């Protein structure tokens, strides 16, 4: 059944005339159906259930999907899903099955499959930036009455970026099947997840700093290196040269800072991924606090720098001191994270030397970013 909805004026421009004849000759009764009202038909409100019902089912099956590693992807705080893992240069192939519903004949103006890579900004919904788009035609215009399967193969696809699902941005790869019709296209999508492995850097200098508050606090802190793979261990030490503050405790945090867009429409979001207490109570002069933080248990991604000129993701180690008056003093140091192939990960071997710090700065009071 088709229903017609009309738009009515908010209020009459003058009080209704009690003696004005009704627009229909039928006598009006409180229990009678209201007579149709003439007006402007609002497109899109005609039996919406009819439009949402698709006349065809589409199944996308990727080849070797059962043999591939699956990545547990966090969609939001309460939802996760699994996606098959692919690498740069791998082919993406599979089969598409089209099934007309209830044995009805399906007329179409063509069937195609695409492999797409997009960057989606959550604050700019509706605008997706495609950096990869491949297409294969599966069927010319015609009709289907029985299920039919079509094979597809996108060979040696370059996937230059790693998949990412952040606070304000998502980078995704997916296969899209489109059955084109005169009334409305039927579209199905299936996501994959892409990892980009990197060779360990040849140069990996340590991070050393001499920081303090004049006449109150003077400490040295050192991390064994500045670049870490995602299963690595952060090893370091903190040495107290001067302590005149009543320090309550000390924390080491990992902070992820995501930058999206470009000026003047640039957005920065920071989140603390882990907060690790490394000292409880006030230290004494000459005391050394060791640091050992395993990265494998945290939800980390590689460092991304200016991906397709759309977003960056950076990581920082934040050393935070809290005194007895609840004042916070912090110092942040950027670290580089990269994804190393599983068979190339060796046991972490880090050694802290007693060399002099190579730079100095003051600890900044205030909350960490």
N, C-alpha and C positions, 0 to 999 in steps of 0.2 A: 504494500500500500504506500502511496506517495502522500506526503503531508506538505502543506504549504504554510510557511510562516511569513508574516508581514511585519513591517515596521510601522508603528503608530506615533503620532505626535505626542509629546510629553503632556501637554494640557491644551484644552481648546482656547482659542483666542478670545472668545466671548461666551457667556453662559448659554447653555443649550436652550433652544426654543421649545417649550412644552407642547406647542401646537404644531410643530413641524412634523410632517408625515414621516413614518419610518421608511427606510429604503426598500422594504419588501411588503407585498400585499398580504402576506400571511400574518395572522394575529400572533402577537408575541405572548408567551406564557413563561413564567419563571422556570418551568421544568423543560422547556423546549431547548434544543441545541441552538447556540448563538449563530446568527446568520453570518456568512462569509463577509469579511471586511476588505474593501478594495484598498490596495496600497502597493508599495514597492516590494517585490519578491527579493528576499535576501539570499543571494547565491551562497551555497555551501552549507545551508541549514536544512536542506531537504533530505530527510531520512539519512542521517550521518552513518548509521549502521550499515546502510547499503554500500556506501563508498569504502568503509573500512574493511568490508569482507572482500578478500581477494579470490579470484576464480581459479587460482593455481597455487600449488605447493612447489617450492624450490629447495632442493637439497644440494649443498656444496660439500664434497668430500675431498680432502687433500690427500695426495698419495703419501704413503708411509707415515700417516699421522699417528698410528698406534706405536710405531717404533721410535718416534722422536721424543726428545725431552720436552716436558711441559713446564711452562713458567707460571707460577702462581702470582697473578696480577692483582694488585690492590686497586679497586675501583673507588671506594670511599671507606669510611670508618667501619662500616658493617658489611660490606660486600667485597667478595673476591671472586675471580674466575681464572680458569686455566687456558693458556694459549700455546700452540705448538711453536717450538723454537727453531728459527732459521738464522743462517749466517749470510754475510755479504757474499755475493757471487753465486749463491745457490739458486737452482731453478725452483720455481713454484708451479707445481702441476697437480692435476686432479681431475675430477669429473663433476658435472652438473646434471642433476636429474630434474626434469620438469614434469609435474603431474597435474593435469587438469582435474578439477574437483567434480565429483558426482558423474563422471563420464561425459561431461559436457564438452562440446567443441570449443576450443580456444582460438580465436583469431588474434594474430599479432602482426606487428610491422617490423619484426626483427628481434633476435636474441643475441646479446653480447656479454662477454665477461671482461672485466678490467682488473688490473693489479695497480693499486693506488697507494701512494705515500703522502700523508697530509700532516700539517701542523694546525691544531685547533686551539684558538685562544678562548678561554672561558669567559673573559670579559668582552669578547667581540663575537658573540655567537651568531652563526649564520655566515661568517666569513672564514672559509677554510682555505689554507694555502697549500696547494698541491705542488710538491717538488718531484713527484714521480707519477707517471700515468702511462700505462700500457694497456692496449685493448686488442681483443680477438673477437671476430664475428663468429657466432656459433650457428646461426640459422638465418636464412633470408626470410622476408615477409611471407607469411603463409598461415596455416592453421594446424593445431594439435588436438587430437581426441584421445590419445593413449599416452602413457608415460614414455618419455624419450630421454636418453642420456647422451651428453656431449662431453668429449674430452677436451682439456685445455692444457697448455704448457707454455709458461713464460720462462725462457731459457736464460740461465746465468744472469739473474737480475742483480744489478748494482744497488745495494742498499747502503748508502753512504753514511746514514745516521743510525744510532741505536734508538730503539723504542723507548718512550718515556711517558710517564703519567704523573704530572706534578700538581702543584697547587692551582696554578692559573693557565697551564698549557698542557697539551697532550700531543705527542708525536706517535702516529700509528700507521701500520701497514695493514691492508686488508684486500680481500678479493670481493668484488662486487659483480653480481649477475643482474642484468636488466632485461625484462621481457617488455618490449615496447608495445603499447596499445593505443588506440585512438582516444579512449576515455581517460585512462590513468595507467602509468607504467607500474609494473610490479618489480620491486627491488629487494634483493637479499644480499647481506654482507657477512663475511667471515674473517675475523682478525687473526693475524699471526703476530709473533713477538720476535724482535731482532736483537741479537747481541753483536757488539763490535769488540773483538779482542785486540789488544795492543801488545807490542813487544816491550818488555821491561826496559826502562830508560837506562842508558849507559851512565849518565851523570845523575847522581842523586845525593845532593849535598844535605848535610844536617841543618837543623834550625837551632840557632843559638841566640839568646838574648839576655842582656843585662838590664833589668828593669827595677824601678823603685819609686818611692815617694821620699822627697828630700828630708833627711834627718829622721825619718820614721821607719822606712822599710827599704831593703836592698836585697834582691834575690837574683839568682841566675837560673834560667831554665833552658833545657836542651832536649830536642827530640832527635832520634838517631838519623832520620831522613825526612825529606819533604814530599816524597811521592810514594804512594802506597797502593797495592792492589786490594781488591775488595775483601779478600780473606786474610789480609796481612795483620800484623801486630804493631801497634804504636808503642815504642820503647823510649823512655826518657828519664829525666831526673830533674828535681828542683833543689837548689842549694841556697840556704838562707845565710846571707852575709851580715845583715843588720835587721833586728826585729824590735821595734819599739811600739808597734801596734798590738793591741790585744785581739789576735785573730781567733775567731771561733771555729771556722773550718774552711777547707779549700775544695773546690770542685774543678773537674775537667769536663768540658762539654764539647760535643760535635754539633756544629750548626750548619744547616744547609740554607743557602741564600739563592733564591730564584729571581731572575730579572727577565721580564717579558716586555715586548714592544720596543718602541723607540721614542726618544724625546720628541714632543712633550708628553706623549701618551705612554709613559714607561711605568711599569709596576714592579715593586720590589717586595718580596715576601721572604721572611726568615722563619725557620722552625728549628727548635732544639730537638735533635734526634735521640740523644742520650745524655744523661747527666751522671757523672761518675765521681763520687766523693773520694778524694785521695788523702785527706788529712782531717782529723777531728781533734780540736784543741790547739792551743797556741804553741808554735814551734820555738825552739831555742836557737841561738846563734850557732852557726856551724852545722846545723842539722841538714840532712839530705833526705828527700822524699823520692822514692823510686816510682816510676810510671810504667804500667804495662796494660794496654787496652787492646783487646781482641776485636777486630772489626767484623768478623764473620757472622756475628749474631744480630747485626743491625740491617735495616732496610736501606741500603746505600745504592747509589748509582755512580757511574763514572762522572768526573768533572766534564761539563759541557761548556764550550766557549763559543758564543755567537753562532748558534746553530741556524743555518739558513738566514742569518741576520734577523732572527725572530726571538731567540731566548738564550739565556746562559744559566748554568747551575754550578755554583762553587761551594766548596766546603772549607770550614774553619775549625781549628782547635781553639777553644776559649778557656783560658785559665782564670778562674774567679775566686777571689778571696772575700770572705764575709767577716767583719769584725763584730765585737760584742754589742755595738750600737746598730747592728743590722745594715751598716753601710757596705756597699759592694764595690770592689775594685777588680777590673778585668783587663786582660790583654789577649788579643786575638792574633792568630797566625794562620795564613792560608796553607792548606795542603792540597796536593793533586791526587785524585783517585783515578785509577784506570782498571779496566777489566782484563785480567790475564787468563789465558787458556788454562783449563783445569789441569792438563797434564804438564804444564810448565810451572805450576806453583810448587815451590820448594819450601822446606821449613824456614821460617824467618830467622835470620842471623843478623842481629843488630848489636852494635857495641858502642857504648858511650865513651868518648875520650875526655880527657881533662884539659883540653886545649882552652885557651882564653876565648871568651865570647867575642864575636866579630861585629856586633853592633849593640847599641844601647838605646833605651827609650824609657819613658815614664809610664807607670801604670795609670790608666784612666779610671777615675771614680765614676760610678753610675751603673745602670743596668746593662747587661750585655745585649747586643743587637739581636 
